[in-house]
């Protein structure tokens, strides 16, 4: 019988190995695509976080308004300091107002300091029945129990609240006007001009920059 000649080795494996390798250009393209996708994901995550914090701010504004109105329903007066000549009361978002904010929040929380959970003794505003109209966590307030804006603008880290202390049924109109209420309609004016018939109005600027004033950045209850 004729001996079989040995089979020649196929060069295919070498060719496959060479074809399956990446060139430097291909690796750079893949890395560029990964970097772009990572940037898109980070941007989407940042937007989602801001949306969540804005929703938290809007919920806080609603809670503050509802608690203050419920206090009025219970006591037939608003939780404002006594004044011989009643006027509308406003607590703004500046740091100088944090004590006034703390007095209001502690009263609405049933004479409890939400920052510590301890008892609070109020003199300017009373809650004689100790009713908890509001429930806040320690992360919702500062050390003075002033409610924190989760998306502050510069140093304005608190909310704003206007209360109908003269009981005329409207906020933002003379003779007892709260001139700091932003006007959201028909044309926006951040400096004032806003009105409300709700008895209590809450607002906060949730923009992250002090250089841009836009009504879309605000959360408000009026």
Secondary structure, 3 states (H helix, E strand, C coil): CCCCCCCCCCCHHHHHHHHHCCCHHHHHHHHHHHHHHHHHHHHHHHHHHHHHHHHHHHHHHHHHHHHHHHHHHHHCCCCCCCCCCCCCEEECCCHHHHHHHHHHHHHHCCCECCCCCCECCCCCCCCCCCCCCCCCCHHHECCCCCEEEEEEECCEEECEEEECCCCCCCECCCCCCCCCCEECCCCCEEEEECCECCCEEEEEECCCCCCCCCHHHEEECC
